[in-house]
Amino acid sequence: MRYSLLEGGQAFNCDAFYFARILLRAGDERPKPNGDRLHEFSDAGKTSLELALFSEKPIYNDFEILLLTDSLTYFATRLGADDPLVQKVLAGKSPASGRWN
C-alpha cells in the first residue's frame, strides 16, 4: 500500500506531482551512463519523456489543487494521521488547507 501511495503516485495524484517527480529524477538519472539509468530516462525513452514534459496539454490550477487535496486526504486516511510520513508531508496541516510542505 505504501508503495502504491508513494511510487504509484496515489498520494499525490495530479500532473504537477508527475512533472516534479520526472524533473527531479531526470537530474539524478541523466548524468549516469545510459545503461545505468532507469528505463524511462534512457536514450531510447528520451523522445517519450520530452513529449510528456513539453506537451501543450493545459494545466488547470484549480483542478490540480482539487486533485492533490483529494489524494492527500486519501493518503492520510489510508496511513492514518499519526503515521510519521503523513505528519512529515502535511506538516500538521489538513489536506483541505491547500498549503502543504
Sine and cosine of phi, psi and omega as CSV:
sin_phi,cos_phi,sin_psi,cos_psi,sin_omega,cos_omega
0.00,0.00,-0.69,0.73,0.00,-1.00
-0.88,0.48,-0.65,0.76,0.01,-1.00
-0.88,0.47,-0.72,0.69,0.01,-1.00
-0.89,0.46,-0.65,0.76,0.00,-1.00
-0.91,0.41,-0.67,0.74,-0.08,-1.00
-1.00,-0.03,-0.91,0.42,-0.06,-1.00
-0.95,0.32,-0.58,0.82,0.05,-1.00
-0.96,0.27,-0.24,0.97,0.07,-1.00
0.99,0.14,0.14,0.99,-0.02,-1.00
-0.89,0.45,-0.45,0.89,0.00,-1.00
-0.98,0.18,-0.25,0.97,-0.07,-1.00
-0.65,-0.76,0.78,0.62,-0.19,-0.98
-0.98,0.21,0.99,0.17,0.06,-1.00
-0.39,-0.92,0.34,-0.94,-0.02,-1.00
-0.88,0.47,-0.60,0.80,-0.02,-1.00
-0.85,0.52,-0.67,0.74,0.04,-1.00
-0.91,0.42,-0.69,0.72,-0.01,-1.00
-0.84,0.54,-0.74,0.67,0.00,-1.00
-0.92,0.39,-0.67,0.74,0.00,-1.00
-0.88,0.48,-0.69,0.73,0.00,-1.00
-0.90,0.43,-0.68,0.73,0.02,-1.00
-0.87,0.49,-0.74,0.68,-0.05,-1.00
-0.90,0.43,-0.66,0.75,0.03,-1.00
-0.92,0.40,-0.69,0.73,0.01,-1.00
-0.93,0.37,-0.58,0.81,0.02,-1.00
-0.88,0.48,-0.61,0.79,0.04,-1.00
-0.88,0.48,-0.54,0.84,0.05,-1.00
-0.99,0.11,-0.62,0.79,-0.14,-0.99
-0.99,0.11,-0.65,0.76,-0.12,-0.99
-0.87,0.50,-0.58,0.81,0.02,-1.00
-0.94,0.33,-0.29,0.96,-0.02,-1.00
-0.95,0.30,0.41,-0.91,0.14,-0.99
-0.86,0.51,0.54,-0.84,-0.09,-1.00
-0.75,0.66,-0.70,0.71,-0.05,-1.00
-0.93,0.37,-0.30,0.95,-0.03,-1.00
-0.99,-0.11,-0.13,0.99,-0.05,-1.00
-0.98,0.18,0.39,-0.92,0.20,-0.98
-0.87,0.50,0.52,-0.85,-0.12,-0.99
-0.79,0.62,-0.71,0.71,-0.08,-1.00
-0.92,0.39,-0.23,0.97,0.02,-1.00
-0.96,-0.29,0.12,0.99,0.03,-1.00
-0.95,0.31,0.22,-0.98,0.04,-1.00
-0.85,0.53,-0.60,0.80,-0.02,-1.00
-0.92,0.39,-0.47,0.88,-0.02,-1.00
-1.00,-0.07,0.00,1.00,-0.09,-1.00
-0.86,0.51,-0.70,0.71,-0.04,-1.00
-0.89,0.46,-0.73,0.69,0.01,-1.00
-0.89,0.46,-0.66,0.75,0.01,-1.00
-0.89,0.45,-0.71,0.71,0.01,-1.00
-0.92,0.40,-0.61,0.79,0.06,-1.00
-0.88,0.48,-0.65,0.76,0.01,-1.00
-0.92,0.39,-0.68,0.73,-0.05,-1.00
-0.94,0.33,-0.61,0.80,-0.12,-0.99
-0.96,-0.27,0.34,0.94,0.05,-1.00
-0.87,0.49,0.50,-0.86,0.05,-1.00
-1.00,0.00,0.19,0.98,0.06,-1.00
-0.86,0.52,0.78,-0.62,-0.02,-1.00
-0.94,0.35,0.51,-0.86,0.10,-1.00
-0.90,-0.44,0.84,-0.54,-0.02,-1.00
-0.98,-0.19,0.93,-0.37,-0.10,-0.99
-0.83,0.56,-0.71,0.71,-0.01,-1.00
-0.88,0.47,-0.63,0.78,0.02,-1.00
-0.94,0.34,-0.63,0.78,0.05,-1.00
-0.87,0.50,-0.69,0.72,0.01,-1.00
-0.90,0.44,-0.67,0.74,0.04,-1.00
-0.88,0.47,-0.72,0.69,0.01,-1.00
-0.89,0.46,-0.71,0.70,-0.01,-1.00
-0.91,0.40,-0.66,0.75,0.04,-1.00
-0.87,0.50,-0.72,0.69,0.00,-1.00
-0.89,0.45,-0.70,0.71,-0.04,-1.00
-0.95,0.31,-0.56,0.83,0.09,-1.00
-0.92,0.38,-0.57,0.82,0.08,-1.00
-0.90,0.44,-0.69,0.72,0.05,-1.00
-0.87,0.49,-0.72,0.69,0.02,-1.00
-0.83,0.55,-0.77,0.64,-0.02,-1.00
-0.91,0.41,-0.58,0.82,0.02,-1.00
-0.93,0.36,-0.69,0.72,-0.04,-1.00
-0.93,0.37,-0.67,0.74,-0.05,-1.00
-1.00,-0.05,-0.37,0.93,-0.02,-1.00
1.00,-0.08,0.57,-0.82,-0.06,-1.00
-0.89,0.45,-0.40,0.92,-0.02,-1.00
-1.00,0.06,-0.11,0.99,0.01,-1.00
-0.89,0.45,0.75,-0.66,-0.03,-1.00
-0.84,0.54,-0.58,0.81,0.01,-1.00
-0.94,0.35,-0.66,0.75,0.06,-1.00
-0.87,0.49,-0.70,0.71,0.00,-1.00
-0.89,0.45,-0.63,0.77,0.01,-1.00
-0.92,0.39,-0.72,0.69,-0.03,-1.00
-0.91,0.42,-0.71,0.70,-0.07,-1.00
-1.00,0.05,-0.24,0.97,0.03,-1.00
0.75,0.67,0.68,0.73,0.05,-1.00
0.98,0.20,0.09,1.00,-0.03,-1.00
-0.98,-0.21,0.33,-0.94,0.06,-1.00
-0.99,0.15,0.59,-0.81,0.10,-1.00
-0.82,0.57,-0.53,0.85,-0.03,-1.00
-0.97,0.25,-0.14,0.99,-0.03,-1.00
-0.94,0.34,-0.45,0.90,-0.02,-1.00
0.96,0.27,0.15,0.99,0.00,-1.00
-0.77,-0.64,1.00,-0.06,-0.05,-1.00
-0.93,-0.36,0.13,-0.99,0.05,-1.00
-0.77,0.64,0.00,0.00,0.00,0.00
